[in-house]
């Protein structure tokens, strides 16, 4: 101690003896040093040099806002054993609200692991940072990656290959108003969760060993296709490796291989009529078609390109390897991928899951089983209180002659009514938490898995902490807030942690009395309820297509408000009891060509937002116009109807007048039981379940041999790369003089004619300004002008050269005067021919 005092004294003497400038510098250093300590980085646990953390974010650093985005993390540990977590937290990441995503992980010494952590990002995210922390919360390592959000019209493609020559290039596809973003993956890049794949539109497996895929990865691919994904698989010399884990998804049963020297039929299919594709000993697989599959291209009587529908998705099988000659050196390969990817199908408006978060917030905040006092009851209690504390109290004291006791009776009356109001409110809230579980379940024919999109609301009778647990196969995250009339407040958005392990859980969820904590859950369930149906779609000359048949409710539960939706039509079937059979006969009456839509990337016909067509069709007479506060209601029946409308409106987001129904039929029905088995831990609770089941009905196709007309209502369109104006549509089109618009029109799959005898182009112009209209000559690879100076329709008698892949027709409109604006009310195409 004496030595310490002596050293301090000498240090002070030395300091005092310093020149004045040096003395000031020392004093300043002593004052600043404690402040600098507060800005030092957090303490790092362990040896940072013994840990390596690498990240591959999203789909080659692209992502879709509000979809699950996979983060592929590779961790190498050369130091001591570590038990901790990988986390993404809002303090380090803009664009994830206040949610922390956590993945527990154990890293023994000398270990290397690859794991996936999934996060949900909004459109403002530009970077993601991941931390590896130990059990004490010390940050051991970090990794970050830049990110770019995909636009709604962009197409995301994943190519999975081990080909030594590199990946097949699909990024050159130019149809549509968006761009194509391609991710090149190995088998290890594939996320083992279908929800992490739902943002991808197209997936191509070529020259890769799919036998390396885990059980979870295989299930994820199957679920992704079932939910609407477009899978392309190729053959060639390594077909056995490529199809090892995908054989049950293919439209063919592969028997072996053969050789050919001419693949020109593929060029013809793609609309490249002048190209030849020849080469010696090209290896192609052979096999038999699966029931329901079709051959798109064949060589020497053998299927070269086949397709079938798998659940809500498509699977194409190309029997050769596009990474080998002659396809590898073909400069027209992008036309082949365009013909496959931009196929004339429609993704239903509810396929993409939750899209309207305002409606989702409204649905969660409805609780049909929670009856509040009516306005009359509240007014009656208030009147009784006023009567007791005023006239009755006065009369009572006057009768007994003790009016001076008012100072006792008035406080006593207030106390009695306060206690009565408290216990009335307590009894209404109950003693158990209410778990409001709302589910939209999409069921496809002949598939044993169904997609589920769920909303969960936790209503607590008092301040309590809960653990929200999603069952295996479902994800969980906080319900995004939506700013509309104050409806967006979600208490769990502030400090939520989502823990991802074998189950998705939200631990430590604090909910105050009478507040509702909202969550979103998505995923797939096994063996959903099923319908039995026998439905036929009939095409005939001089008559609209007819959809007729019968449906039997074999789900084992009552389906309320059952509604049949078809293109351009709706039929309300009422309540279907278990085992009940109902027949129907409807005409398909659509009159407008619909914008082509993929699961995600799409062409939007209108920019006005949700048209609510599907919601109005399903709700029928129960549909209620939108108001800010229409969720307040005096009776439970109205609250049930409003909750159902909000739930349906949150997923059915119609951007055009077709509703995305294409040429398919769907049955909607409401049920009181649900496969959404989300539970609570920490407190007792009761569940209120509501489920909307959407069944796609299998259709048998009938048509005669007589010629018939395919009207615009049975077609789809997509803008072409010749378009220079933003968000074009063939209806209500306006072009500036410097702009032009190109469209490809295609017949729906069930309406595709085998032989076309004539075409009719309609270009109904409004106003006096003129434009030139062209058709694409696929053989000459050039535009040919049409004469529309007198009539607004022109008939093409020899259409063969204007027919591209699957009979597609391309139209270009160019204003004649660069200083004028030209407007068209309608531009579309009609086909006439035979099946």
C-alpha positions in Angstrom: 0.0 0.0 0.0 2.8 2.4 0.9 4.5 1.6 -2.4 1.3 2.3 -4.3 1.0 5.7 -2.5 4.6 6.5 -3.2 4.2 5.7 -6.9 1.1 7.8 -7.1 2.9 10.7 -5.5 5.8 10.5 -7.9 3.4 10.3 -10.9 1.6 13.4 -9.7 5.0 15.2 -9.2 6.0 14.3 -12.7 2.7 15.5 -14.1 2.9 18.8 -12.3 6.5 19.3 -13.6 5.4 18.9 -17.2 5.2 22.0 -19.5 1.7 23.6 -19.6 0.7 22.2 -23.1 1.8 18.7 -22.2 0.0 18.9 -18.9 -3.2 19.9 -20.7 -2.8 16.9 -23.1 -2.4 14.5 -20.3 -5.5 15.8 -18.5 -7.5 15.6 -21.7 -6.4 12.0 -22.3 -7.4 11.1 -18.8 -10.9 12.6 -19.3 -11.5 11.1 -22.8 -10.3 7.5 -22.0 -13.3 6.5 -19.9 -15.7 7.8 -22.6 -13.9 5.8 -25.3 -14.4 2.6 -23.3 -18.2 2.9 -23.8 -17.7 2.7 -27.6 -15.5 -0.4 -27.5 -17.0 -3.4 -29.4 -18.8 -6.0 -27.2 -16.7 -8.7 -25.5 -16.0 -11.6 -27.8 -16.3 -15.0 -26.2 -13.9 -17.7 -27.3 -11.2 -17.5 -29.9 -12.5 -15.5 -32.9 -9.7 -17.0 -35.0 -11.0 -20.5 -34.4 -14.4 -19.8 -35.9 -15.4 -19.2 -39.4 -19.0 -18.1 -40.4 -20.0 -17.8 -44.0 -23.4 -16.8 -45.4 -25.3 -17.3 -48.7 -28.4 -15.1 -48.5 -31.7 -15.6 -50.4 -31.6 -16.5 -54.0 -28.2 -15.2 -55.1 -28.8 -12.3 -52.8 -32.4 -11.7 -54.2 -35.5 -12.1 -52.1 -39.3 -11.5 -52.1 -40.6 -9.1 -49.5 -42.9 -10.7 -46.9 -41.8 -14.2 -48.0 -39.6 -16.5 -46.0 -36.0 -16.0 -47.2 -33.4 -18.7 -46.6 -29.9 -17.9 -45.2 -27.5 -20.8 -45.8 -24.8 -20.6 -43.1 -21.6 -22.6 -43.0 -19.8 -22.7 -39.6 -16.3 -24.1 -39.0 -15.1 -24.5 -35.4 -11.4 -25.2 -34.7 -11.6 -24.1 -31.1 -13.3 -25.5 -27.9 -16.9 -26.9 -27.9 -19.6 -24.2 -28.3 -23.2 -24.3 -27.4 -25.2 -21.3 -28.6 -27.4 -19.9 -31.3 -27.3 -18.2 -34.7 -29.5 -15.1 -34.6 -30.7 -12.3 -36.8 -31.9 -9.4 -34.7 -33.4 -6.0 -35.6 -30.6 -4.0 -33.9 -28.3 -5.0 -36.8 -30.8 -5.4 -39.6 -33.2 -3.0 -41.2 -36.3 -4.5 -42.7 -37.3 -7.2 -40.2 -39.5 -5.1 -37.8 -38.6 -6.0 -34.2 -38.4 -9.7 -34.7 -35.3 -11.7 -33.6 -34.8 -15.0 -35.4 -32.9 -17.6 -33.5 -31.5 -21.1 -34.4 -29.9 -23.1 -31.6 -26.7 -24.8 -32.6 -24.0 -27.0 -31.0 -20.5 -26.9 -32.4 -18.1 -29.5 -31.1 -14.3 -28.9 -31.6 -13.0 -29.6 -35.1 -16.5 -29.5 -36.6 -18.1 -28.0 -39.7 -21.8 -27.6 -40.2 -24.2 -26.2 -42.8 -27.6 -25.0 -41.5 -30.4 -22.8 -42.8 -31.9 -19.9 -40.8 -35.1 -18.5 -42.4 -36.1 -14.9 -42.0 -38.9 -12.6 -43.3 -37.8 -9.3 -44.7 -39.7 -6.3 -46.0 -39.0 -4.3 -49.2 -36.6 -1.9 -47.3 -34.0 -4.6 -46.5 -30.7 -4.2 -48.3 -28.4 -6.3 -46.0 -28.7 -9.1 -43.5 -26.2 -9.7 -40.7 -26.1 -13.0 -38.7 -24.4 -13.4 -35.3 -23.1 -16.6 -33.7 -23.6 -16.2 -29.9 -22.8 -18.5 -27.0 -25.2 -19.3 -24.1 -24.0 -16.2 -22.2 -24.9 -13.9 -25.1 -21.4 -13.2 -26.2 -21.0 -12.6 -29.9 -18.4 -15.1 -31.2 -18.6 -14.4 -35.0 -20.6 -12.5 -37.5 -21.3 -12.7 -41.2 -23.3 -10.4 -43.5 -24.6 -10.3 -47.1 -26.1 -7.6 -49.3 -29.7 -8.2 -50.5 -31.9 -6.9 -53.3 -35.7 -7.1 -53.3 -37.5 -8.7 -56.3 -40.2 -6.7 -57.9 -43.7 -8.2 -58.1 -43.3 -8.9 -61.9 -39.8 -10.4 -61.6 -39.4 -14.2 -62.2 -37.0 -16.0 -59.8 -35.4 -19.1 -61.2 -33.2 -21.7 -59.4 -31.0 -24.0 -61.5 -29.6 -26.9 -59.5 -26.7 -28.5 -61.3 -23.2 -30.1 -60.9 -22.4 -29.8 -64.6 -18.7 -29.2 -65.2 -19.5 -27.0 -68.1 -21.5 -24.6 -65.9 -25.2 -23.8 -65.4 -27.9 -23.6 -68.1 -28.8 -19.9 -68.6 -32.5 -19.0 -68.2 -31.8 -15.4 -67.3 -32.2 -14.2 -71.0 -35.9 -14.8 -70.9 -37.5 -11.4 -71.9 -41.3 -11.9 -71.8 -43.2 -9.9 -69.2 -42.6 -6.5 -67.8 -40.2 -7.8 -65.1 -36.8 -9.3 -65.2 -35.5 -12.9 -64.7 -33.1 -13.5 -61.8 -31.3 -16.8 -61.7 -29.7 -18.6 -58.8 -27.2 -21.4 -59.6 -27.2 -24.0 -56.8 -25.7 -27.3 -55.9 -27.9 -29.9 -54.2 -26.6 -28.6 -50.8 -28.0 -25.1 -51.5 -31.6 -26.3 -51.6 -33.5 -25.3 -48.4 -35.1 -28.2 -46.5 -38.3 -26.2 -45.9 -40.9 -25.6 -48.6 -41.8 -22.2 -47.2 -38.3 -21.1 -48.0 -38.9 -22.0 -51.6 -42.3 -20.4 -52.2 -40.7 -17.2 -53.5 -39.2 -19.2 -56.4 -41.2 -19.4 -59.6 -39.2 -22.0 -61.6 -36.7 -24.7 -60.6 -34.5 -26.6 -63.0 -32.7 -29.8 -62.1 -30.1 -30.8 -64.7 -27.0 -33.0 -64.5 -27.0 -33.2 -60.7 -27.0 -36.0 -58.3 -30.4 -35.6 -56.5 -29.7 -38.7 -54.5 -27.7 -36.4 -52.2 -30.9 -34.6 -51.2 -32.1 -35.2 -47.7 -35.6 -36.4 -46.8 -36.5 -32.9 -45.8 -35.2 -31.4 -49.1 -37.1 -33.9 -51.1 -40.3 -33.2 -49.2 -39.7 -29.4 -49.7 -39.5 -29.8 -53.5 -42.7 -31.9 -53.6 -44.6 -29.4 -51.5 -43.3 -26.5 -53.5 -44.5 -28.0 -56.8 -47.8 -29.0 -55.2 -48.3 -25.4 -54.1 -47.9 -24.0 -57.6 -44.2 -24.2 -58.5 -43.0 -25.0 -62.0 -40.4 -27.8 -62.0 -38.2 -28.7 -65.0 -36.1 -31.8 -65.0 -33.7 -32.9 -67.8 -32.4 -36.3 -69.0 -29.4 -37.2 -71.0 -26.5 -39.4 -70.1 -26.7 -38.7 -66.4 -30.5 -39.0 -66.1 -30.3 -41.6 -63.4 -28.5 -39.2 -61.0 -30.7 -36.3 -61.9 -34.0 -38.2 -61.4 -32.9 -40.2 -58.4 -35.0 -38.2 -55.9 -37.6 -36.9 -58.4 -38.9 -39.9 -60.2 -42.4 -39.8 -58.6 -42.7 -36.1 -59.8 -42.0 -36.8 -63.5 -44.7 -37.1 -66.2 -42.9 -40.2 -67.6 -41.7 -43.5 -66.2 -38.2 -43.7 -67.6 -37.2 -47.1 -69.1 -33.7 -46.3 -70.5 -32.0 -44.3 -73.2 -31.6 -44.1 -77.0 -29.8 -41.9 -79.4 -30.9 -39.4 -82.0 -29.2 -37.0 -84.4 -31.9 -34.4 -84.8 -33.6 -32.2 -82.1 -35.0 -29.6 -84.6 -38.5 -30.4 -83.3 -37.6 -28.5 -80.1 -36.7 -25.4 -82.2 -40.0 -25.6 -84.0 -41.9 -25.9 -80.7 -40.1 -22.8 -79.5 -41.1 -20.8 -82.6 -37.6 -20.8 -84.1 -38.7 -22.3 -87.4 -35.6 -21.5 -89.4 -33.2 -23.1 -86.8 -31.9 -26.7 -87.0 -30.6 -28.7 -84.1 -28.6 -31.6 -85.3 -25.7 -33.6 -83.8 -24.5 -37.2 -83.8 -25.5 -39.6 -81.0 -27.5 -37.3 -78.8 -28.5 -39.3 -75.8 -32.2 -39.1 -74.8 -34.2 -41.0 -72.3 -37.2 -43.1 -73.3 -40.3 -44.1 -71.3 -44.0 -44.3 -71.0 -46.3 -41.3 -70.1 -48.0 -41.2 -66.7 -51.8 -41.1 -66.8 -52.8 -37.4 -67.3 -49.5 -36.4 -68.8 -49.1 -35.1 -72.4 -46.3 -35.1 -75.0 -45.4 -31.6 -76.1 -42.6 -32.6 -78.5 -41.6 -36.0 -79.8 -38.7 -37.4 -82.0 -39.2 -40.6 -84.0 -42.4 -41.3 -82.1 -40.6 -41.0 -78.7 -41.5 -38.3 -76.2 -38.8 -35.6 -76.1 -40.7 -33.0 -74.0 -43.5 -34.0 -71.7 -45.7 -32.2 -69.1 -48.3 -32.8 -66.5 -50.0 -31.0 -63.7 -48.9 -31.9 -60.2 -51.2 -30.4 -57.6 -51.3 -26.7 -58.3 -48.0 -26.8 -60.1 -46.4 -28.0 -63.4 -43.6 -30.5 -64.1 -41.8 -30.6 -67.5 -39.4 -33.3 -68.4 -36.9 -32.7 -71.2 -35.4 -36.0 -72.2 -32.0 -34.6 -73.3 -29.3 -32.6 -71.5 -29.5 -28.9 -72.4 -25.9 -28.5 -71.3 -24.6 -30.8 -74.2 -24.6 -30.3 -77.9 -26.5 -29.4 -79.9 -28.6 -27.5 -77.3 -25.6 -26.0 -75.6 -24.5 -24.0 -78.6 -28.0 -23.1 -79.8 -28.4 -19.3 -79.7 -32.2 -19.7 -79.6 -32.4 -21.6 -76.3 -34.0 -18.7 -74.5 -37.0 -19.1 -76.8 -37.4 -22.7 -75.6 -37.3 -21.6 -71.9 -39.7 -18.8 -72.6 -42.1 -21.3 -74.2 -41.9 -23.5 -71.1 -41.9 -20.9 -68.4 -44.5 -18.5 -69.8 -46.9 -21.3 -70.3 -50.6 -20.2 -70.6 -51.7 -21.0 -67.1 -53.3 -19.0 -64.4 -52.3 -18.9 -60.7 -55.4 -18.4 -58.7 -55.5 -15.1 -56.8 -55.2 -16.9 -53.5 -52.2 -19.1 -54.5 -49.6 -16.7 -53.0 -51.0 -16.8 -49.5 -51.5 -13.7 -47.4 -51.3 -10.5 -49.3 -53.7 -8.0 -47.6 -52.4 -7.4 -44.1 -55.1 -4.9 -43.3 -57.7 -7.7 -43.8 -55.6 -10.2 -41.9 -55.4 -7.8 -38.9 -59.1 -7.4 -39.0 -59.7 -11.1 -39.1 -57.5 -11.8 -36.1 -59.2 -9.1 -34.0 -62.6 -10.7 -34.5 -63.6 -13.1 -31.8 -67.1 -14.5 -32.5 -67.2 -16.4 -29.2 -66.3 -13.4 -27.1 -69.6 -11.5 -26.5 -69.3 -8.0 -25.3 -72.4 -6.2 -23.8 -74.6 -4.5 -26.4 -75.1 -0.8 -26.6 -78.5 -1.1 -25.0 -77.1 -3.1 -22.1 -74.5 -0.5 -21.5 -77.0 2.3 -21.7 -79.4 0.4 -19.4 -76.7 0.0 -16.7 -75.7 3.6 -17.0 -79.3 4.7 -16.6 -79.7 2.4 -13.5 -76.6 3.9 -12.0 -77.9 7.4 -12.5 -81.3 6.5 -11.1 -79.8 4.9 -8.0 -77.3 7.6 -7.2 -79.8 10.4 -7.8 -83.6 10.1 -7.5 -83.8 6.8 -5.7 -81.1 7.7 -3.2 -82.9 11.0 -2.5 -86.4 9.4 -2.1 -85.0 6.7 0.2 -83.3 9.3 2.5 -86.4 11.5 2.5 -88.6 8.6 3.5 -86.5 7.7 6.4 -85.9 11.4 7.3 -82.1 11.1 7.2 -81.0 13.1 4.2 -77.7 14.0 5.9 -76.6 10.4 5.3 -76.2 11.2 1.6 -72.4 11.5 2.2 -72.6 7.7 3.1 -75.1 6.4 0.6 -73.6 8.0 -2.5 -70.0 6.6 -2.0 -71.6 3.3 -1.1 -73.6 3.3 -4.3 -70.5 4.2 -6.3 -68.6 1.3 -4.7 -71.3 -1.2 -5.3 -71.6 -0.3 -9.0 -67.8 -0.3 -9.4 -67.5 -3.8 -7.9 -70.4 -4.9 -10.2 -68.8 -3.5 -13.3 -65.4 -5.0 -12.4 -66.8 -8.5 -11.9 -69.0 -8.2 -14.9 -65.9 -7.4 -17.1 -63.9 -10.1 -15.4 -66.5 -12.7 -16.0 -66.8 -11.7 -19.7 -63.0 -12.0 -20.2 -63.0 -15.4 -18.5 -60.0 -17.0 -16.8 -58.5 -18.7 -19.8 -56.7 -17.3 -22.8 -58.5 -17.6 -26.2 -56.5 -18.9 -29.1 -58.3 -17.7 -32.3 -57.1 -20.0 -35.1 -58.0 -19.1 -38.7 -56.9 -21.3 -41.6 -57.1 -21.3 -45.3 -56.5 -24.9 -46.6 -55.8 -25.5 -50.3 -56.4 -29.1 -51.3 -55.5 -30.5 -54.7 -56.8 -33.8 -56.3 -54.7 -36.9 -55.9 -52.2 -35.2 -53.6 -51.7 -36.3 -50.0 -50.4 -32.9 -48.9 -52.3 -29.6 -48.5 -51.1 -26.1 -48.1 -52.2 -24.2 -45.0 -52.1 -20.4 -44.5 -53.1 -19.5 -40.9 -53.7 -16.6 -38.6 -53.5 -16.9 -34.9 -54.7 -14.4 -32.3 -53.9 -14.8 -28.6 -56.5 -13.0 -26.5 -55.5 -12.8 -22.8 -57.9 -12.2 -19.9 -55.0 -10.7 -17.9 -51.4 -9.8 -18.3 -49.5 -13.0 -18.9 -46.6 -14.6 -20.7 -47.2 -17.3 -23.2 -45.2 -19.6 -25.5 -46.8 -19.9 -29.0 -45.9 -23.3 -30.6 -46.5 -24.2 -34.2 -46.7 -28.0 -35.0 -44.2 -29.7 -37.2 -44.4 -28.6 -40.8 -45.6 -25.1 -40.1 -43.7 -21.9 -39.7 -44.5 -19.0 -37.3 -43.9 -15.3 -37.3 -45.6 -12.1 -35.9 -48.5 -10.7 -37.9 -47.2 -7.7 -39.8 -48.8 -4.4 -38.7 -51.0 -2.6 -41.1 -51.8 1.1 -40.7 -55.6 1.5 -41.1 -57.7 3.1 -38.5 -55.4 1.9 -35.7 -56.0 -1.7 -36.6 -52.4 -2.5 -37.1 -51.2 -2.5 -33.4 -49.7 -5.9 -32.7 -48.0 -6.0 -29.2 -45.7 -8.9 -30.2 -44.2 -6.9 -33.1 -42.2 -5.0 -30.5 -40.0 -7.6 -28.9 -40.7 -11.0 -30.5 -38.2 -13.9 -30.8 -38.9 -16.7 -33.2 -36.9 -19.8 -32.4 -36.4 -22.2 -35.2 -35.6 -25.8 -34.4 -37.6 -29.0 -34.9 -40.6 -26.7 -34.2 -41.2 -23.0 -34.7 -41.9 -21.3 -31.4 -42.3 -17.8 -30.0 -41.2 -18.0 -26.4 -41.9 -15.3 -23.7 -44.8 -13.6 -25.5 -46.1 -11.0 -23.1 -49.8 -10.1 -23.7 -51.6 -7.5 -21.6 -55.2 -7.9 -20.6 -57.7 -7.8 -23.4 -55.0 -7.2 -26.1 -54.6 -9.6 -29.0 -51.2 -10.8 -30.1 -51.3 -11.8 -33.7 -49.2 -14.4 -35.6 -48.9 -15.8 -39.1 -48.3 -19.5 -39.7 -47.8 -21.3 -43.1 -46.8 -24.7 -44.2 -48.2 -28.1 -45.3 -50.3 -30.8 -43.6 -50.6 -34.5 -44.4 -53.8 -36.2 -45.5 -56.3 -33.3 -45.6 -60.1 -33.9 -45.9 -61.1 -34.7 -49.5 -64.1 -34.3 -51.7 -65.4 -36.7 -54.4 -66.4 -35.2 -57.7 -67.2 -36.0 -61.3 -67.0 -32.9 -63.4 -66.7 -32.5 -67.1 -65.7 -29.4 -69.1 -67.3 -29.6 -72.6 -66.3 -27.5 -75.6 -68.8 -27.4 -78.5 -69.4 -25.3 -81.6 -71.6 -22.2 -81.4 -72.0 -22.5 -77.6 -70.0 -21.3 -74.5 -68.0 -24.0 -72.7 -70.1 -25.9 -70.2 -69.1 -27.2 -66.8 -71.4 -29.9 -65.4 -71.2 -32.6 -62.8 -71.7 -33.6 -59.2 -69.8 -33.2 -55.9 -70.1 -35.4 -52.8 -68.9 -34.2 -49.4 -66.6 -37.0 -48.3 -64.6 -34.7 -45.9 -66.4 -36.1 -42.8 -67.4 -32.6 -41.7 -70.1 -30.1 -42.6 -69.1 -27.5 -45.2 -71.0 -24.3 -44.7 -71.7 -21.7 -47.4 -70.3 -24.0 -50.1 -69.5 -22.1 -53.3 -68.4 -23.3 -56.7 -66.1 -20.8 -58.6 -65.4 -21.2 -62.3 -64.1 -18.8 -64.9 -66.7 -16.1 -65.2 -69.2 -17.8 -63.0 -70.2 -18.7 -59.4 -72.8 -21.1 -57.9 -73.9 -21.0 -54.2 -74.5 -24.6 -53.1 -75.5 -23.9 -49.5 -74.5 -26.2 -46.6 -73.1 -29.6 -47.6 -73.6 -32.2 -44.8 -71.2 -35.1 -44.6 -72.1 -37.6 -47.4 -74.4 -35.1 -49.2 -74.3 -35.0 -53.0 -75.1 -31.9 -55.2 -75.2 -31.5 -58.9 -74.6 -28.4 -61.0 -74.5 -27.2 -64.6 -72.8 -23.9 -65.5 -71.6 -22.0 -68.5 -68.1 -20.3 -68.7 -69.0 -16.8 -69.7 -65.7 -14.9 -69.4 -65.2 -12.3 -72.2 -61.7 -10.8 -71.6 -58.3 -12.3 -72.0 -56.6 -12.5 -68.6 -53.0 -11.6 -67.7 -50.7 -14.5 -67.5 -49.8 -15.2 -63.9 -47.1 -17.4 -62.3 -47.2 -18.1 -58.6 -45.3 -14.9 -57.9 -44.0 -13.2 -61.0 -47.0 -11.9 -63.0 -48.5 -9.4 -65.4 -51.0 -7.2 -63.6 -54.0 -6.1 -65.6 -55.0 -3.2 -63.3 -53.1 -1.0 -60.9 -56.1 -0.3 -58.6 -55.4 -2.9 -56.0 -57.6 -5.7 -54.9 -60.9 -5.9 -56.8 -62.5 -8.2 -54.2 -64.1 -10.3 -56.9 -63.4 -13.7 -55.3 -64.5 -12.4 -51.9 -67.7 -11.1 -53.2 -68.4 -14.3 -55.2 -67.8 -16.5 -52.1 -69.6 -14.3 -49.5 -72.6 -13.7 -51.8 -75.4 -11.8 -50.0 -73.3 -11.8 -46.8 -70.6 -9.5 -48.4 -70.2 -6.2 -46.5 -68.5 -3.2 -48.1 -65.3 -2.1 -46.4 -65.4 0.4 -43.6 -62.8 1.2 -41.0 -64.8 0.0 -38.0 -67.2 -2.6 -39.4 -65.7 -5.2 -37.1 -67.9 -3.8 -34.2 -71.1 -5.8 -34.1 -73.9 -6.5 -31.7 -74.3 -10.2 -32.4 -72.0 -13.1 -33.0 -73.5 -14.1 -36.3 -72.4 -10.8 -37.9 -69.0 -11.2 -36.4 -68.6 -14.7 -37.9 -69.5 -13.4 -41.4 -67.1 -10.4 -41.1 -64.3 -12.6 -39.8 -64.8 -15.0 -42.7 -64.8 -12.1 -45.2 -61.6 -10.7 -43.8 -59.9 -14.0 -43.8 -60.8 -14.7 -47.4 -59.9 -11.1 -48.4 -56.5 -11.4 -46.9 -55.5 -14.2 -49.3 -57.8 -13.7 -52.4 -56.2 -10.6 -53.9 -57.7 -10.1 -57.4 -55.7 -7.9 -59.6 -57.7 -8.6 -62.8 -61.3 -9.6 -63.7 -60.4 -13.3 -64.2 -59.6 -13.9 -60.5 -56.8 -16.2 -61.8 -59.3 -19.1 -62.3 -58.0 -19.9 -65.8 -59.9 -23.0 -67.0 -60.3 -24.6 -63.6 -63.0 -25.1 -61.0 -62.8 -24.7 -57.2 -65.2 -25.4 -54.3 -65.0 -23.2 -51.2 -66.5 -24.3 -48.0 -66.3 -23.2 -44.3 -65.7 -25.7 -41.4 -65.7 -25.3 -37.7 -62.7 -27.7 -37.2 -59.2 -26.9 -38.5 -55.9 -28.7 -39.1 -54.1 -25.6 -37.7 -52.8 -27.2 -34.5 -51.0 -24.2 -33.0 -50.9 -24.4 -29.2 -50.0 -22.2 -26.2 -47.6 -23.0 -23.4 -47.4 -21.4 -20.0 -51.2 -20.8 -19.3 -54.5 -22.6 -19.8 -56.3 -21.7 -23.0 -59.3 -22.5 -25.2 -59.4 -22.5 -29.0 -61.8 -20.9 -31.5 -61.3 -22.6 -34.9 -62.4 -21.4 -38.3 -61.2 -23.0 -41.6 -61.8 -22.2 -45.2 -61.2 -25.2 -47.4 -60.5 -24.6 -51.1 -60.8 -27.8 -53.2 -59.6 -27.8 -56.8 -61.8 -30.1 -58.7 -60.4 -32.5 -61.3 -61.9 -32.0 -64.7 -62.6 -34.4 -67.5 -62.4 -32.7 -71.0 -64.9 -33.4 -73.8 -64.9 -31.9 -77.3 -66.1 -32.9 -80.7 -64.4 -32.9 -84.0 -66.3 -30.0 -85.5 -64.6 -26.6 -85.8 -65.2 -24.2 -83.0 -64.1 -20.7 -81.8 -61.8 -20.0 -78.9 -62.9 -16.6 -77.7 -60.7 -14.1 -75.7 -62.3 -15.3 -72.4 -60.4 -18.6 -72.8 -57.0 -17.0 -73.4 -54.2 -15.2 -71.5 -51.7 -12.5 -72.4 -48.3 -11.4 -71.4 -46.3 -8.3 -72.6 -43.2 -9.0 -74.8 -39.8 -7.6 -74.8 -40.8 -5.2 -77.6 -42.8 -3.2 -75.0 -41.4 0.2 -74.0 -44.3 1.5 -71.9 -44.8 0.7 -68.2 -47.4 -1.7 -67.0 -49.2 -2.3 -70.4 -52.5 -4.0 -70.7 -54.5 -4.9 -73.9 -57.5 -3.3 -72.4 -57.7 0.5 -71.8 -54.3 0.9 -73.4 -52.8 4.3 -73.8 -49.5 4.9 -75.7 -47.4 8.0 -76.0 -46.0 8.6 -79.4 -42.6 7.4 -78.4 -43.9 4.2 -76.8 -45.0 0.9 -78.2 -46.7 -2.2 -76.7 -46.2 -5.9 -77.6 -48.4 -8.7 -76.4 -48.3 -12.5 -76.7 -51.8 -14.1 -76.6 -52.1 -17.8 -75.7 -55.0 -20.3 -75.5 -55.6 -21.8 -72.1 -54.4 -25.5 -71.8 -57.9 -27.0 -72.1 -58.8 -24.7 -75.0 -55.7 -25.3 -77.1 -56.6 -26.2 -80.7 -54.6 -28.8 -82.6 -55.3 -27.1 -86.0 -56.1 -23.5 -86.5 -58.0 -22.5 -89.7 -58.2 -18.7 -89.1 -57.5 -16.0 -86.6 -59.3 -12.8 -85.8 -57.5 -9.8 -84.4 -59.6 -7.1 -82.6 -58.0 -3.7 -82.1 -60.8 -1.3 -80.9 -59.3 2.1 -81.0 -60.8 5.2 -79.2 -60.1 8.7 -80.5 -58.8 9.9 -83.8 -55.1 9.3 -83.5 -53.9 6.2 -85.3 -51.3 3.5 -84.8 -49.9 0.6 -86.8 -50.7 -2.9 -85.8 -48.4 -5.8 -86.6 -48.4 -9.6 -86.2 -45.2 -11.6 -85.6 -44.3 -13.9 -88.5 -42.5 -16.7 -86.7 -41.1 -18.2 -89.9 -39.6 -15.0 -91.2 -38.8 -13.7 -87.7 -40.2 -10.3 -88.5 -43.3 -8.2 -88.0 -46.0 -8.0 -90.7 -48.3 -5.0 -90.8 -52.1 -5.4 -90.8 -54.7 -3.1 -92.4 -57.0 -1.8 -89.7 -57.7 1.6 -91.2 -61.4 0.9 -91.8 -62.5 -2.0 -89.6 -61.5 -2.7 -86.0 -61.2 -6.4 -86.7 -59.1 -8.2 -89.2 -59.4 -11.9 -90.2 -56.3 -13.9 -91.0 -57.2 -16.8 -93.3 -53.7 -18.5 -93.5 -52.5 -18.2 -89.9 -49.8 -20.9 -89.8 -46.9 -18.5 -90.0 -48.3 -16.4 -87.2 -48.7 -19.3 -84.7 -45.9 -19.8 -82.2 -45.4 -22.2 -79.3 -48.8 -23.8 -78.5 -50.5 -21.6 -81.0 -49.3 -18.3 -79.4 -49.9 -15.1 -81.4 -47.8 -11.9 -80.9 -49.2 -8.4 -81.6 -47.3 -5.1 -81.7 -48.9 -1.6 -81.6 -46.8 1.4 -82.7 -48.3 5.0 -82.8 -48.0 6.6 -86.3 -47.2 10.0 -85.0 -44.5 10.4 -82.3 -46.3 13.5 -81.0 -49.7 11.9 -80.4 -51.3 9.7 -77.8 -53.1 6.6 -79.0 -55.8 4.8 -76.9 -57.3 1.3 -77.4 -60.3 0.0 -75.5 -59.6 -3.6 -76.5 -56.8 -5.6 -78.2 -57.2 -9.4 -78.3 -57.2 -12.5 -80.5 -59.8 -15.2 -81.4 -58.8 -18.6 -82.7 -60.9 -20.9 -84.9 -60.1 -24.5 -85.6 -60.4 -28.1 -84.2 -59.0 -30.0 -81.2 
